Amino acid sequence: MSFGVGIGDVIKLIELTTQTYQGWKHACGNYAQVTADLHSLKIVLARLAEEISNPSSLSARPRDGLNDLQGITDRCQNVVARLNKIVTKYKSLGSNQQRNWDRLRLGNKGIKDLQEILTRQMTLLNAYLNLLGVSAVGRVEKGMEKLPDICRAIDNVAAEMRAGKREASIMTTYDDDDKAVWRQFRRDLVHEGFSSDLLVKFKPQLRTYIRRLQQRGLLDEEEPEAVEVNPQRNGFHNDE
């Protein structure tokens, strides 16, 4: 296997993802976007397992630009394991799924970051699988190796939006103004050094990635957290 990823590795990742998905579904249901993300990852991993198991697949042949699958699956393994650890830590959660989600979200400030990583890895996996499907002559698109770097650059722009360092109002009408959003991100990415031709080549994957970030609230400016004040303690909040 030229990818360096065996079917056994993928099956183990599917099993971990299924276990984690079931934990989040039971605890939070659809109140947590994480639940839907894990379900989507299961579907993508099933496609990957089918591709790897197919001896006539292009995945069985060495191809430039497809050598980072091991890194992608490793990062998926890491983020899913962390999500599993979070949900199993709260074994005493009640039956109110919305309240459970609030408790998990407030008790784990890194959940948004984990969602961002998971979204990025799913986008990359989908891109690899789609390219395998359309490369009937056995040629993978040049520039594929740049896709992870582009996604990371998008993540940086998204982080600045959440921090209020970039204008985020353009995203509030994303469904009605998809073209304008894409043009804005493309300008930012060109400014970061990516060629316009490369961005156009992977436009469908990148637009899907940006849309998923927006749907998960990762392009919205974060509101400052309210600080509880106890007047009987001279303004200091007791964390006990």
C-alpha atoms as a printed R data frame, in Angstrom:
    type eleno elety resid chain resno       x      y       z
1   ATOM     1    CA   MET     A     1   0.000  0.000   0.000
2   ATOM     2    CA   SER     A     2   1.726  3.093  -1.269
3   ATOM     3    CA   PHE     A     3  -0.339  5.303   1.032
4   ATOM     4    CA   GLY     A     4   1.248  3.708   4.091
5   ATOM     5    CA   VAL     A     5  -2.269  3.119   5.469
6   ATOM     6    CA   GLY     A     6  -3.594 -0.430   5.700
7   ATOM     7    CA   ILE     A     7  -7.205 -1.584   5.798
8   ATOM     8    CA   GLY     A     8  -6.711 -2.679   9.415
9   ATOM     9    CA   ASP     A     9  -5.737  0.876  10.387
10  ATOM    10    CA   VAL     A    10  -8.844  2.289   8.732
11  ATOM    11    CA   ILE     A    11 -11.123 -0.305  10.349
12  ATOM    12    CA   LYS     A    12  -9.735  0.550  13.797
13  ATOM    13    CA   LEU     A    13 -10.333  4.245  13.110
14  ATOM    14    CA   ILE     A    14 -13.894  3.501  11.971
15  ATOM    15    CA   GLU     A    15 -14.508  1.557  15.195
16  ATOM    16    CA   LEU     A    16 -13.170  4.414  17.334
17  ATOM    17    CA   THR     A    17 -15.199  6.957  15.370
18  ATOM    18    CA   THR     A    18 -18.364  4.858  15.738
19  ATOM    19    CA   GLN     A    19 -17.845  4.526  19.492
20  ATOM    20    CA   THR     A    20 -17.223  8.262  19.835
21  ATOM    21    CA   TYR     A    21 -20.193  9.140  17.650
22  ATOM    22    CA   GLN     A    22 -22.494  6.967  19.737
23  ATOM    23    CA   GLY     A    23 -21.219  8.612  22.921
24  ATOM    24    CA   TRP     A    24 -21.867 12.126  21.616
25  ATOM    25    CA   LYS     A    25 -25.221 11.170  20.103
26  ATOM    26    CA   HIS     A    26 -26.398  9.696  23.397
27  ATOM    27    CA   ALA     A    27 -25.112 12.657  25.430
28  ATOM    28    CA   CYS     A    28 -25.969 15.626  23.219
29  ATOM    29    CA   GLY     A    29 -27.873 14.414  20.159
30  ATOM    30    CA   ASN     A    30 -28.194 17.054  17.449
31  ATOM    31    CA   TYR     A    31 -27.537 19.930  19.852
32  ATOM    32    CA   ALA     A    32 -23.809 19.356  19.276
33  ATOM    33    CA   GLN     A    33 -22.443 19.796  15.758
34  ATOM    34    CA   VAL     A    34 -19.736 17.344  16.820
35  ATOM    35    CA   THR     A    35 -22.308 14.550  16.540
36  ATOM    36    CA   ALA     A    36 -22.958 15.325  12.868
37  ATOM    37    CA   ASP     A    37 -19.241 15.771  12.198
38  ATOM    38    CA   LEU     A    38 -18.435 12.319  13.557
39  ATOM    39    CA   HIS     A    39 -21.230 10.774  11.524
40  ATOM    40    CA   SER     A    40 -19.831 12.430   8.385
41  ATOM    41    CA   LEU     A    41 -16.361 11.136   9.207
42  ATOM    42    CA   LYS     A    42 -17.728  7.587   9.470
43  ATOM    43    CA   ILE     A    43 -19.098  7.882   5.940
44  ATOM    44    CA   VAL     A    44 -15.817  9.224   4.545
45  ATOM    45    CA   LEU     A    45 -13.806  6.503   6.289
46  ATOM    46    CA   ALA     A    46 -16.116  3.832   4.855
47  ATOM    47    CA   ARG     A    47 -15.334  5.201   1.382
48  ATOM    48    CA   LEU     A    48 -11.643  5.113   2.183
49  ATOM    49    CA   ALA     A    49 -11.829  1.495   3.398
50  ATOM    50    CA   GLU     A    50 -13.585  0.502   0.182
51  ATOM    51    CA   GLU     A    51 -10.952  2.271  -1.902
52  ATOM    52    CA   ILE     A    52  -8.049  0.662  -0.078
53  ATOM    53    CA   SER     A    53  -9.647 -2.786  -0.331
54  ATOM    54    CA   ASN     A    54 -10.005 -2.477  -4.104
55  ATOM    55    CA   PRO     A    55  -6.882 -3.972  -5.786
56  ATOM    56    CA   SER     A    56  -7.601 -2.093  -9.026
57  ATOM    57    CA   SER     A    57  -7.857  1.267  -7.273
58  ATOM    58    CA   LEU     A    58  -5.374  3.995  -8.074
59  ATOM    59    CA   SER     A    59  -4.588  3.995  -4.362
60  ATOM    60    CA   ALA     A    60  -2.559  0.842  -4.962
61  ATOM    61    CA   ARG     A    61  -0.140  2.700  -7.233
62  ATOM    62    CA   PRO     A    62   2.486  5.274  -6.234
63  ATOM    63    CA   ARG     A    63   1.223  8.783  -6.998
64  ATOM    64    CA   ASP     A    64   2.702 12.185  -6.295
65  ATOM    65    CA   GLY     A    65   0.505 14.289  -4.056
66  ATOM    66    CA   LEU     A    66  -1.132 11.325  -2.333
67  ATOM    67    CA   ASN     A    67   1.583 10.616   0.207
68  ATOM    68    CA   ASP     A    68   0.039 12.485   3.126
69  ATOM    69    CA   LEU     A    69  -2.858 10.112   3.781
70  ATOM    70    CA   GLN     A    70  -1.005  8.600   6.725
71  ATOM    71    CA   GLY     A    71  -0.720 12.046   8.272
72  ATOM    72    CA   ILE     A    72  -4.404 12.784   7.665
73  ATOM    73    CA   THR     A    73  -5.601  9.526   9.228
74  ATOM    74    CA   ASP     A    74  -3.212 10.012  12.153
75  ATOM    75    CA   ARG     A    75  -4.677 13.462  12.799
76  ATOM    76    CA   CYS     A    76  -8.197 12.015  12.521
77  ATOM    77    CA   GLN     A    77  -7.245  9.356  15.056
78  ATOM    78    CA   ASN     A    78  -5.893 11.997  17.421
79  ATOM    79    CA   VAL     A    79  -8.880 14.337  17.270
80  ATOM    80    CA   VAL     A    80 -11.455 11.528  17.522
81  ATOM    81    CA   ALA     A    81  -9.626 10.066  20.529
82  ATOM    82    CA   ARG     A    82  -9.696 13.480  22.215
83  ATOM    83    CA   LEU     A    83 -13.418 13.875  21.526
84  ATOM    84    CA   ASN     A    84 -14.004 10.387  22.897
85  ATOM    85    CA   LYS     A    85 -12.071 11.265  26.033
86  ATOM    86    CA   ILE     A    86 -14.184 14.387  26.545
87  ATOM    87    CA   VAL     A    87 -17.534 12.624  26.277
88  ATOM    88    CA   THR     A    88 -16.522  9.606  28.385
89  ATOM    89    CA   LYS     A    89 -15.194 11.918  31.091
90  ATOM    90    CA   TYR     A    90 -18.761 13.076  31.770
91  ATOM    91    CA   LYS     A    91 -20.357  9.693  32.493
92  ATOM    92    CA   SER     A    92 -22.866 11.190  34.917
93  ATOM    93    CA   LEU     A    93 -24.603 13.345  32.303
94  ATOM    94    CA   GLY     A    94 -28.382 13.477  32.581
95  ATOM    95    CA   SER     A    95 -31.055 12.958  29.936
96  ATOM    96    CA   ASN     A    96 -31.358 16.622  28.910
97  ATOM    97    CA   GLN     A    97 -29.213 16.697  25.761
98  ATOM    98    CA   GLN     A    98 -29.181 20.482  25.398
99  ATOM    99    CA   ARG     A    99 -28.026 20.897  28.990
100 ATOM   100    CA   ASN     A   100 -25.401 18.185  28.447
101 ATOM   101    CA   TRP     A   101 -24.057 20.062  25.413
102 ATOM   102    CA   ASP     A   102 -23.855 23.305  27.379
103 ATOM   103    CA   ARG     A   103 -21.953 21.510  30.129
104 ATOM   104    CA   LEU     A   104 -19.499 19.870  27.725
105 ATOM   105    CA   ARG     A   105 -19.004 23.054  25.717
106 ATOM   106    CA   LEU     A   106 -18.395 25.280  28.719
107 ATOM   107    CA   GLY     A   107 -16.153 22.727  30.411
108 ATOM   108    CA   ASN     A   108 -13.955 22.175  27.358
109 ATOM   109    CA   LYS     A   109 -12.902 25.402  25.680
110 ATOM   110    CA   GLY     A   110 -10.981 23.525  22.963
111 ATOM   111    CA   ILE     A   111 -14.010 21.869  21.355
112 ATOM   112    CA   LYS     A   112 -14.171 24.488  18.587
113 ATOM   113    CA   ASP     A   113 -10.530 23.874  17.765
114 ATOM   114    CA   LEU     A   114 -11.165 20.119  17.591
115 ATOM   115    CA   GLN     A   115 -14.134 20.712  15.284
116 ATOM   116    CA   GLU     A   116 -11.933 22.827  13.036
117 ATOM   117    CA   ILE     A   117  -9.270 20.115  12.826
118 ATOM   118    CA   LEU     A   118 -11.895 17.447  12.161
119 ATOM   119    CA   THR     A   119 -13.492 19.518   9.401
120 ATOM   120    CA   ARG     A   120 -10.114 20.097   7.758
121 ATOM   121    CA   GLN     A   121  -9.186 16.413   7.777
122 ATOM   122    CA   MET     A   122 -12.572 15.377   6.351
123 ATOM   123    CA   THR     A   123 -12.146 17.927   3.569
124 ATOM   124    CA   LEU     A   124  -8.706 16.556   2.742
125 ATOM   125    CA   LEU     A   125  -9.923 12.950   2.801
126 ATOM   126    CA   ASN     A   126 -12.809 13.819   0.497
127 ATOM   127    CA   ALA     A   127 -10.437 15.634  -1.839
128 ATOM   128    CA   TYR     A   128  -8.147 12.606  -2.070
129 ATOM   129    CA   LEU     A   129 -11.024 10.230  -2.698
130 ATOM   130    CA   ASN     A   130 -12.613 12.495  -5.298
131 ATOM   131    CA   LEU     A   131  -9.335 12.853  -7.151
132 ATOM   132    CA   LEU     A   132  -8.902  9.090  -7.188
133 ATOM   133    CA   GLY     A   133 -12.362  8.765  -8.658
134 ATOM   134    CA   VAL     A   134 -11.847 11.280 -11.477
135 ATOM   135    CA   SER     A   135  -8.243 10.354 -12.341
136 ATOM   136    CA   ALA     A   136  -9.186  7.582 -14.734
137 ATOM   137    CA   VAL     A   137  -5.824  7.774 -16.492
138 ATOM   138    CA   GLY     A   138  -3.968  7.358 -13.222
139 ATOM   139    CA   ARG     A   139  -2.814 10.965 -12.929
140 ATOM   140    CA   VAL     A   140  -3.447 12.966  -9.795
141 ATOM   141    CA   GLU     A   141  -3.841 16.711 -10.148
142 ATOM   142    CA   LYS     A   142  -0.659 18.696  -9.665
143 ATOM   143    CA   GLY     A   143  -0.741 20.905  -6.611
144 ATOM   144    CA   MET     A   144  -2.636 18.412  -4.456
145 ATOM   145    CA   GLU     A   145   0.165 18.548  -1.895
146 ATOM   146    CA   LYS     A   146  -0.644 22.250  -1.382
147 ATOM   147    CA   LEU     A   147  -4.220 21.613  -0.277
148 ATOM   148    CA   PRO     A   148  -3.374 21.100   3.442
149 ATOM   149    CA   ASP     A   149  -1.437 24.388   3.434
150 ATOM   150    CA   ILE     A   150  -4.377 26.217   1.851
151 ATOM   151    CA   CYS     A   151  -6.761 24.807   4.461
152 ATOM   152    CA   ARG     A   152  -4.431 25.916   7.246
153 ATOM   153    CA   ALA     A   153  -4.329 29.412   5.736
154 ATOM   154    CA   ILE     A   154  -8.148 29.443   5.703
155 ATOM   155    CA   ASP     A   155  -8.075 28.368   9.359
156 ATOM   156    CA   ASN     A   156  -5.842 31.339  10.157
157 ATOM   157    CA   VAL     A   157  -8.266 33.740   8.455
158 ATOM   158    CA   ALA     A   158 -11.161 32.119  10.348
159 ATOM   159    CA   ALA     A   159  -9.299 32.486  13.651
160 ATOM   160    CA   GLU     A   160  -8.785 36.200  12.961
161 ATOM   161    CA   MET     A   161 -12.504 36.540  12.197
162 ATOM   162    CA   ARG     A   162 -13.396 34.929  15.512
163 ATOM   163    CA   ALA     A   163 -10.955 37.230  17.286
164 ATOM   164    CA   GLY     A   164 -12.530 40.277  15.628
165 ATOM   165    CA   LYS     A   165  -9.371 41.107  13.671
166 ATOM   166    CA   ARG     A   166 -11.125 40.713  10.302
167 ATOM   167    CA   GLU     A   167 -14.538 41.790   9.069
168 ATOM   168    CA   ALA     A   168 -16.923 38.895   9.653
169 ATOM   169    CA   SER     A   169 -20.209 40.529   8.644
170 ATOM   170    CA   ILE     A   170 -19.752 39.271   5.084
171 ATOM   171    CA   MET     A   171 -20.427 35.769   6.403
172 ATOM   172    CA   THR     A   172 -23.809 36.554   7.931
173 ATOM   173    CA   THR     A   173 -25.528 36.203   4.546
174 ATOM   174    CA   TYR     A   174 -23.400 33.312   3.337
175 ATOM   175    CA   ASP     A   175 -26.297 31.353   1.795
176 ATOM   176    CA   ASP     A   176 -27.308 34.382  -0.273
177 ATOM   177    CA   ASP     A   177 -23.833 35.638  -1.079
178 ATOM   178    CA   ASP     A   178 -21.712 32.568  -1.707
179 ATOM   179    CA   LYS     A   179 -19.780 34.102  -4.605
180 ATOM   180    CA   ALA     A   180 -18.823 37.195  -2.611
181 ATOM   181    CA   VAL     A   181 -17.564 35.041   0.258
182 ATOM   182    CA   TRP     A   182 -15.443 32.955  -2.086
183 ATOM   183    CA   ARG     A   183 -13.955 36.088  -3.715
184 ATOM   184    CA   GLN     A   184 -13.039 37.480  -0.304
185 ATOM   185    CA   PHE     A   185 -11.305 34.298   0.793
186 ATOM   186    CA   ARG     A   186  -9.555 33.959  -2.570
187 ATOM   187    CA   ARG     A   187  -8.155 37.492  -2.228
188 ATOM   188    CA   ASP     A   188  -6.905 36.652   1.261
189 ATOM   189    CA   LEU     A   189  -5.300 33.416   0.053
190 ATOM   190    CA   VAL     A   190  -3.636 35.089  -2.932
191 ATOM   191    CA   HIS     A   191  -2.270 37.662  -0.486
192 ATOM   192    CA   GLU     A   192  -0.831 34.721   1.500
193 ATOM   193    CA   GLY     A   193   1.096 33.598  -1.594
194 ATOM   194    CA   PHE     A   194  -1.164 30.978  -3.214
195 ATOM   195    CA   SER     A   195  -1.619 31.310  -6.955
196 ATOM   196    CA   SER     A   196  -5.062 32.143  -8.325
197 ATOM   197    CA   ASP     A   197  -4.827 29.213 -10.760
198 ATOM   198    CA   LEU     A   198  -4.217 26.773  -7.891
199 ATOM   199    CA   LEU     A   199  -7.177 28.134  -5.940
200 ATOM   200    CA   VAL     A   200  -9.461 27.845  -8.960
201 ATOM   201    CA   LYS     A   201  -8.340 24.241  -9.508
202 ATOM   202    CA   PHE     A   202  -9.466 23.236  -6.011
203 ATOM   203    CA   LYS     A   203 -12.356 25.702  -5.803
204 ATOM   204    CA   PRO     A   204 -15.083 23.054  -5.110
205 ATOM   205    CA   GLN     A   205 -13.144 21.513  -2.197
206 ATOM   206    CA   LEU     A   206 -12.200 24.888  -0.730
207 ATOM   207    CA   ARG     A   207 -15.701 26.326  -0.982
208 ATOM   208    CA   THR     A   208 -17.065 23.221   0.731
209 ATOM   209    CA   TYR     A   209 -14.474 23.632   3.477
210 ATOM   210    CA   ILE     A   210 -15.345 27.300   4.010
211 ATOM   211    CA   ARG     A   211 -19.056 26.471   4.062
212 ATOM   212    CA   ARG     A   212 -18.516 23.816   6.734
213 ATOM   213    CA   LEU     A   213 -16.547 26.243   8.873
214 ATOM   214    CA   GLN     A   214 -19.377 28.753   8.593
215 ATOM   215    CA   GLN     A   215 -22.029 26.167   9.480
216 ATOM   216    CA   ARG     A   216 -20.074 25.290  12.624
217 ATOM   217    CA   GLY     A   217 -19.890 28.917  13.711
218 ATOM   218    CA   LEU     A   218 -16.133 29.047  13.160
219 ATOM   219    CA   LEU     A   219 -16.318 32.249  11.106
220 ATOM   220    CA   ASP     A   220 -18.330 34.251  13.621
221 ATOM   221    CA   GLU     A   221 -16.749 36.772  15.959
222 ATOM   222    CA   GLU     A   222 -16.684 35.372  19.466
223 ATOM   223    CA   GLU     A   223 -18.460 37.332  22.144
224 ATOM   224    CA   PRO     A   224 -16.455 38.083  25.292
225 ATOM   225    CA   GLU     A   225 -17.288 35.746  28.138
226 ATOM   226    CA   ALA     A   226 -19.358 37.211  30.930
227 ATOM   227    CA   VAL     A   227 -17.527 37.406  34.236
228 ATOM   228    CA   GLU     A   228 -19.542 36.522  37.293
229 ATOM   229    CA   VAL     A   229 -19.084 38.935  40.164
230 ATOM   230    CA   ASN     A   230 -19.977 38.153  43.763
231 ATOM   231    CA   PRO     A   231 -20.400 41.502  45.544
232 ATOM   232    CA   GLN     A   232 -20.011 39.780  48.911
233 ATOM   233    CA   ARG     A   233 -16.488 38.768  47.985
234 ATOM   234    CA   ASN     A   234 -15.207 42.156  46.877
235 ATOM   235    CA   GLY     A   235 -15.714 41.416  43.222
236 ATOM   236    CA   PHE     A   236 -13.717 38.159  43.140
237 ATOM   237    CA   HIS     A   237 -15.318 35.077  41.644
238 ATOM   238    CA   ASN     A   238 -14.993 31.858  43.649
239 ATOM   239    CA   ASP     A   239 -14.254 28.885  41.372
240 ATOM   240    CA   GLU     A   240 -14.869 26.295  44.050
